[in-house]
Amino acid sequence: MKRQVVFWALLLMTYIVVDSQTIFYKEHTIQAGETLYSLARIYGTSVDDIRTANPQLGEVYRIGETIRIPQLQVTIPKCKQSYIVKKKETLYSISRQFGLTVDDLLNANPILREKTLKKNMEICIPYSAKEIEDLRPKSTFVMLDEVKVGVFLPYGLSQEVKTKEACTMIDFYEGVLLSVQDMKAKGIPTTIYSYDEADIMTILQDPEIKTLNIIIGPKNSTNVSVLSRFCKANNITLVVPISSQDNLVSGTPYIFQVNTSLSSRYDHICEQFATQYAKSKIIFVSQGEEDNQIYRTVQLQKTLDKKGISYNKMSISELEDANTTDGLLSSKPIVIVPMSSTQKGFETIVNCLDKQISLNSKITLFGYTDWQAFASKYKAAFSKYHCTFFTSFYNNPDDIKSINFNARFRNQFKRDQFNTYPRYGMLGYDTANFFILNYYEQSNKFYEKIPALRSKGALQNPMQFSKLNPTSGYINNALMKVTYGDGGTISVTQY
């Protein structure tokens, strides 16, 4: 065969117990563009089950209407071992320690749905230490003479004029090539094979594919199950770099999901927010039709309520009203949390604050990953209001590593990366760096060492993997807090 070488809405959760099983219902407020079909896919249920749980629904349903989403029945697990909670630990950190999900711990400890986790509390772990260890993938390879990597992506080889998708996929592949150059400079022999995802079924018939150590791809979620079965059968590590689909790694121990939905780490974000801003004056600002992050702010408010931390609520009109200026005067630092992540919503908040000439307190705007897309346009406002957000990817354009990589990319491929967030060339570089380097260095202890491995010098996409549960593959839990400071400084802290 000819080788082709180319270049989230969690609001409220209720449950009932039936015959030792727990049936969960998540209340979801319908957003613009959502359908019952899309919601069924997101929550792992069916359209018929959603309609059964919501008999009031007609053929036409309204944006803003709240419905119940039935979840699959979950048998309450038996307690296989106990754990004493240590100071500052959260459900999120404990779940990562045992390779579980927060839901696994909540199912095993229903009381935690009503009570706050505290130091010295004894909780149930639903798997024994041996079960967790036995379900860990056992690698059979030994020290490698070289690392063989296949990259399956939709390059659009038949397109005369490349689409945006094809351009970004080529960027990704070229980022991989730059990483391979660096690997070889470190004495790590690496061979890259690139295949167009459009021909995936034909390509997998080639015996050569079975000799690969790592497969990176595919982009399209529909092809993930095809490759995951192939990789499991042939002891190949599968790295899915782009798809953020939920449940992607369920039941497949050899798969790694790089682009994990930030919603899976929002409990941790809420805990970090509560800890950092407990002594601040916190104000949530609603913006009417612009509010597209209500589900996240509600979750944040619930965390503050559980910890006894007070906060205020304002509408955008109240913020605009000069008579409410006193609401922004405080001896404490002020943290404003908009309920919108859009550029228009950001502009509105900033315009309101700019008019409050009597402000004498430091203000922090706590926002969203989406803000990266327009940060350079509003650099002065980001600095003035100390904009802060959590994200799973971030590239500081002023960082010397970014400057050097962009210059290197431009010099080698005679163009800049396609202007997207994230930058796909950097995503390709960081993905290849993490997996090739660690696969080669850790040899037959690769899977055993994964929980302790961290990215070294990531440009944009740090990586830190853990299992969803003992039978699943791995998701990327790396999290960064980005803060814009006075004078245009940018601080990035990885958790």
N, C-alpha and C positions, 0 to 999 in steps of 0.2 A: 504494500500500500504506500502511496506517496505521502510523505510526511509534510505537513503544512507548518512552516515556521513563519510566524508573523508578529507582526508587531501588535399607633396605639388606642372602654374609658372607664377606668375603675372609679366608681363613686361609693357605693354602699354594697355590703355583702350580707345576706341573710342565709340561715340554714335551718333545716329540720332533720331530725333523726328518725329513720324508718327502718325497722328490722335490722338494726346494727349497721345501717348504711347512712351516709350523710348526702343529702341532695342540696346542692348549692344553687342559689339564684343571685346573679349579679344584676343590679339595676343600672341600666345604660340609658343615657339621654341621646337620642338620635341626632347626629350631626349632619351637616350638609354633605351630600354625595354618598351617604351610607344607604345600603339596602339590606333587607333581611338576609339575602344571600351572602353579602360580604360579612355581616355580623356573625352568621352561622359559621363561616370559615374561620374568623378570628377567634371565636369562643369554642370551637370544636363541637358544635351541635348541629341541628338541622333546622331548616325553615319551618317545617311542620311542628317541631318541638317548641320553637319560639312562638308560633301562632297558638299552640295549645296552652302555653303559659300566659298568653295575652289575648283572651277571647274578645277583648274590646277592639282589637286591631281590625281595621277594614283593609280594603285593597290599597287605599291611599293613607299613608301615615305622615305625620308632620314633623318637621325639624323642631327639636326642643321637647318632643314627646318622650316621656320616660317609660321604658318597658322592662320586663323581667327576662333575663337570659338564663334558661335552665342549663346547669352544668351536668356533666356525666356523673353518675353515682360513684362515690368513693368509699370503699370500705375502710372504716376506722382501723388503722393498723395497730397491732399489738406492740407493747413496749418491749423492745429487745435490750435496751440499755438506758441508763439514766445519766443525766449530765447536770452538774451544778454550775449555774450561771455566774460568770465572773464580772467584775466591775467594768462598766462601759460596753459590755457585749450587747449585741442586738440580735434579733432573729435572723437578720441578713448575714451577720458575721458567723453565727453558729451554723447556719445552713451551709455556708461555704466550707466551713471547717470539716463537716461530715459529708460533703458532696451531695447535699439535699437541696430542696427548694423551701422557701418560706411556707408555702402551702403544705408541704410534707410535715413540717413542725406544727403548724396550726391544726392539721387533721389529727395528729397524735396528741395534741395538747389543746383541746377546745376551749379551756378556760382562758387561754391567751387571747381569744377573740374579744374578751371583756376586760381582762386585767393586763396591766402593763408588766412587761418583763423586768424583773429586779434582780440585783445581786443576791447570790446564795439561794435563789429559787431552784428547785429541782424539777427538771423537765424530762420528758420521755423522748428518746431517740428510737424511731420505728425500725431501724435495722441494726443488727449486731455488727461488731467490728469485723468479724470473719466474713459476713455477707457482703459488706462493703468492699473488703479486700478481694474476695473471690470474684466479684463482678467487675473488677478492674480489668481492662483489656491487658492481655498478656502478650507482650511483643516477642516475636520469634527471631528478629534479625540480630545480627552481630555487627561488630565494627565495620563500617562501610568503606570500600575503596572509593566510592563516589556516591553522591546523592542524585537520584534520577527523578526529575519533577516534570509532570505533565500539566499544562495549563489549558483548561477547556473554557472558552469564552466565545460569545457571539461577535466575531470580528467584522461581519458583513463583507466577506470576501467577494461576493457577487455584486456588491453595490458600486455603481459608477461614482455616485456622490455619497459619501459616508454620512450616515445618520449620527445624531448625538450619541446614541448608545454605542455604535461602532467606534466612534472617536474616543470615548472614555475607556472602552475595553482595550483599545490599542495603547492608550496611555498606561493602563494598568500593566499590560504585558511589558511595556518598555521600562516601567519601574522595576519589574521583576528582573529584567536583564541587567539593570544597574546594580541591583543587589547581588546578582550572580558574579558580576565583576569583582565586587568587594569580597565575596566569599572565596573566590579563587585567590585573591591577594592575601587572604588569611590562611591559605593552604587547604581549603576545603574544595575538593574537586566536585563540580556540579555540572550536570547536563540537563538542559531544558528542552522539552518537546512541546510544541504549541499546536492545538487543534481547534478548528472552528466548531463551536457547540452545535451548530445547525446540523452537523453530520454525526452526532454522538452515537447513534445506534450502529452505524457502519464502522466508525472508528474503534468501537469496543470489540469488534471481531478480530482486530489485529493482535496477534500473540504478543507483540512488543509491549502493548499497554500493560500486560500483566507483570512486567518486570519493573514497573515504576515503584518508587518508594512513597511518593507524595503526589496526590492530584489536587490542584488548586482550581476551583470552579464547582459547578457551573454558575452562571448568573441567574438563569430562569429556574424558579422553584420547581416547576414541573419535571425538570431533569435531575433534580437532587436525588429523588428516590431511585432513579435508574443507576446513578453513579454510586450511591451509598450501598446498594446491593452488590454491585460489582466490586467495590473496594473491600467490603466485608468478606466476600468470597475469596479474595486474593490477598488479604492481609496488607492492604494499602491504606495509608492515612489520607482521609479526605478533608480538605480545608475549603469551606464555603465562605468566600470573602465578602459577598455583596448582599445576598438575601437576608432580610430581617424577619422572615416569616416565623411565627410562633410554632412551637413543637417540632421544629426542624430536626432536632437531634434525638427525638424520642425513640428509644429502642435500638439505637445504632451506636455502639460504643466507640467506633473508629472515626467519628465525624466531629469536626471542630467548626463552630459558627463564629466568625469574626465580628460580623455586624449585628450584634445582639440588640434587641429593642431596649431602649433606656427605661421603659416602664418596669422591666424586671428588676431594676435597681432603685426604683423610686422610694421604696421604704427606707433604703439607706440614705438617699438624698434628704428625705424628710428628717431623719435623725440628725444628720449633719447640720441642716438648717437650724433645727431647734437648739442644738448645742451651741452653735456659733452666735445666734442672734437672740438668745434667751434674755439678755439685758437690754435689748434694743426696743424701740417703738416700732411695731410691725403694722403695716397698713396694706390691706388688700384692696385693689382698685378695680371695679367692674367697668366695662366699656361697652355694654350693650351688645350689639350685633358682632362686635369684634371679639367677644369672649369665646375663644376656642380652646382654652386650657382650664375650664371650670373643674373638670375631673381631677386635675392635678392639684389645683389650689384647695379643693375640698379635702383631698387626702392630706395635704400639708396642714390645713386647719385642724383636722382630727388629731394629728400628731401633737400639735401645740396644746389642744384641749386635754389630751391624756397626760401631758406633762405639766399642766397648770400654768401655761405661758399665755398671757393675754395678748390680744391683737385687736385692731380696728378694721372696719370696713367703710369704704367710700365709693360713691359712684364717680364717674369722670366729671359729671356736671358739678358735684360737690367740690371736687378738686379744683375745678376752674373758677368757682365762686370765691371772690376775694374775702368774703366773710368767713370762709373756712380756713383761712391762713393759719389761725391759731392751732388748728389741728396738725399743722406741720412744724410748729414751734415746740421744741423739746430739749431738755438738757441731755437726753439720751440720743445716741445715734438713731437715725430713722431708716427703716428698711421698707421700701415700697415694692409690692409684688403685683404687677399687672396681671389681669386674667386673660391677656391676649399676647400671643407670640408674634403677631404680624408686624410688618414694617410700619403700616399705618397706625396700629395701636401704639407702637413705640414712639412714633413722631408725636402723637397726641399727648402722651404722658410727658414727654420732654418739653413740648410747647407750654403745657400747664405749669410745669416746674420753673421754666425760665421766666414766667411772669410773676412768680412769687418773690418779689425783690427783697422782702424782709426776712427771708430764710437765714437762720444763723446756726443751723445744725448740719452735720455731715449726712448726706443722703446716699443710700445704696439702692440701686435698682436691681432687684433680683429677678432674673429672667430665664431664658430658654436657649437651647442649642440652636434654634432657628436664627437667633440673632447674629450668628456668624456671617450669614449671607449679606448683611448690610453693615457690619461693624466698621469697615474701612470708610464707608460713606459718612458715618456719624462718629468718627474717631474722637472729636472734641467732646461730644455729649457722653460717649462711653467713659471717657476719662473724668469729666466733671461730675458725673453721677455714679462713679465707681461700679459700673455694670458688672454683675457677677452671675455666672450660670454654671451648671454642671453639664458635662458632655462626655460622650464616649470617644469622640474624635476632635482634635483641634490642631491647627497649624498656626503658629505665630509667625507672621510674615517678616517680622524684624529679627527673628532668631538667626544666628549665623549659620546654623545647620540648614535651615530652610533656604537661606540666600544661596548657599553653596550648592545645594541640591538642584534648585531651579536653574542656576547657571550651568551646571553639569548637564541637566536634561536638555536645555536649550542648545548647548554646544554639540551634544551627541546626535540629537534628533532634529535639529534645525528648526525648532518651533517650541512654543510654550505649551504647558499642559492645558487641556480644555478647562475653561473657567467654571468649575462646579464645586460644590461642597458635599462631600469631601473632595480633595484633589485625588484623582484616581491613580496618577503616577506614584504619588507618595503612599497610597494604600497598597499598591503592588509591591513597592520597595519594602515597607514595614512587614507585610505578610510573608514575603519570601525570606527576609532577614530572620524573623522569629523562627520559622519552621525549619529552614535549611540548617541554620546554625545549631539549634537545639537538637534536631534529629541526628545530626552528625556527631555532636559532642556527647550526647547522653546515650547513644547507642541503644542497647537492649533495655536500658532503664528509662527510656523516653516517657512512656505512659506513667510509670511510677513517679517520675520527677515533675510531671506537668503542674500539679498544684503549687509547686514552689517556684516555677519558672516565671521570669518577668522579662519584658522587652528591654533590650539594651540600646539606648539611643534612638528610640522611635521618633520619626519626624512628625507624625500626625495621628497614628492609630496604635496606641500602646496595647499590649495584650497580657492578659492574666486569666487563665482558664480554670473552670471548675465544672463538675458534672451537675446536671439537674437532679439526678437521682442515680442510684447504683447501676441501673440498666441503660442509662442514656449516654449520649455523647457529651461533648463539652461546649460551654458557651463562654464568650469573652466577657469578663466582669470588670475589666479595666475602666476606671472612672476618673475624670479630671474636673477640678474646679478652676474656672478661669475668672480672674479678677482684673479689671482695668483700673489703674491707679493714676494719681496725679502725674502730670507731665508726660502722659502717653505710655507709661510703663504697663507691662502686662505680666501678671503673675499666674503661673500654672502649677497647681498642686495635684499630684496623682494619689489616689486612694487605692 
